[in-house]
């Protein structure tokens, strides 16, 4: 297991921050989808959702966001790599969903944010030499 207290010239600090920002984002989006889903999705041009499955999705996203905080502390390399890969993958899925005309182009805002944060984490990961 790598020594996560070593800062390698302070470089893991950026990686830890990117994971904490991502976790905070997931918690915020999850909480909003759980509490006020139609107000949130309406901001991005999505139609209102009548059933409550979106609230289940919000609870899952919120819980996943909580996982990022201990991971930001411990920096397990496999977790960090896969969270970066999966965020780029989401942009691919979002693009397919929009091109298939299943949801409005507002979904690409989420995909772009995922890719931007993944790039920040990737940069921090490379500098951290995990």
C-alpha positions in Angstrom: 0.0 0.0 0.0 1.4 3.4 -0.9 2.4 5.9 1.7 -0.5 8.3 1.3 0.9 10.7 3.9 3.8 11.5 1.7 3.1 14.5 -0.4 5.7 14.1 -3.2 6.2 17.8 -3.4 2.6 18.5 -2.4 1.3 16.8 -5.6 -1.4 14.5 -4.1 -3.0 17.6 -2.7 -4.5 18.4 -6.1 -5.7 14.8 -6.6 -7.3 14.8 -3.1 -9.0 18.1 -3.8 -10.4 16.9 -7.2 -11.8 13.8 -5.5 -13.4 15.9 -2.7 -14.9 18.3 -5.2 -16.3 15.4 -7.2 -17.7 13.8 -4.0 -19.3 17.1 -3.0 -20.8 17.5 -6.5 -22.2 14.0 -6.3 -23.7 14.6 -2.9 -25.2 17.9 -4.0 -26.8 16.5 -7.2 -28.0 13.4 -5.4 -29.6 15.5 -2.6 -31.3 17.7 -5.2 -32.6 14.8 -7.2 -33.9 13.2 -4.0 -35.5 16.4 -2.7 -36.5 18.5 -5.7 -35.9 16.5 -8.8 -38.0 18.4 -11.3 -36.6 21.7 -10.3 -33.0 20.5 -10.9 -33.7 18.7 -14.2 -35.8 21.5 -15.5 -32.8 23.8 -15.4 -31.2 21.6 -18.1 -34.3 21.4 -20.4 -35.4 17.9 -19.2 -39.1 17.1 -19.0 -40.7 16.7 -15.6 -40.6 13.2 -14.1 -43.8 11.9 -12.7 -42.6 8.8 -10.9 -40.3 8.6 -7.8 -37.6 6.4 -9.3 -35.6 9.6 -9.8 -35.5 10.0 -6.0 -34.0 6.5 -5.7 -31.4 7.5 -8.3 -30.7 10.7 -6.3 -30.2 8.6 -3.1 -27.7 6.3 -5.0 -25.8 9.2 -6.4 -25.6 10.9 -2.9 -24.3 7.6 -1.4 -21.7 7.2 -4.1 -20.5 10.8 -3.5 -19.9 9.9 0.2 -17.5 7.2 -0.9 -15.1 9.8 -2.5 -14.2 11.3 0.9 -12.4 8.3 2.4 -11.0 7.5 -1.1 -9.6 11.1 -1.3 -7.8 10.5 2.0 -6.4 7.0 1.2 -5.9 7.4 -2.6 -6.1 3.7 -3.6 -4.6 3.8 -7.1 -7.1 1.4 -8.7 -10.1 3.4 -7.4 -8.6 6.6 -8.6 -7.9 5.2 -12.1 -11.4 3.8 -12.4 -13.1 6.9 -11.2 -11.3 8.8 -13.9 -12.1 6.3 -16.6 -15.8 6.1 -15.6 -16.2 9.9 -15.8 -14.9 9.9 -19.4 -17.2 6.9 -20.1 -20.2 8.9 -18.9 -19.4 11.6 -21.4 -19.5 8.9 -24.1 -22.9 7.6 -22.8 -24.3 11.1 -22.6 -23.3 11.8 -26.2 -25.0 8.6 -27.4 -28.1 9.5 -25.4 -28.3 12.9 -26.9 -27.5 11.8 -30.5 -30.2 9.1 -30.1 -32.6 11.9 -29.2 -33.5 10.2 -25.9 -32.8 13.3 -23.8 -32.1 17.0 -24.5 -28.6 18.3 -25.2 -28.5 19.7 -21.6 -27.2 16.2 -20.6 -23.9 17.1 -22.3 -23.4 19.8 -19.6 -23.2 17.0 -17.1 -20.9 14.9 -19.4 -18.6 17.9 -20.0 -18.4 18.5 -16.2 -17.5 14.9 -15.7 -14.8 15.0 -18.3 -13.4 18.2 -17.0 -13.2 16.9 -13.5 -11.7 13.6 -14.7 -9.0 15.5 -16.5 -8.2 17.4 -13.3 -8.1 14.1 -11.4 -5.9 12.5 -14.1 -3.5 15.4 -14.0 -3.3 15.1 -10.2 -2.9 11.3 -10.4 0.0 11.6 -12.8 1.8 14.1 -10.7 1.2 12.1 -7.5 3.0 9.0 -9.0 0.7 6.5 -7.3 
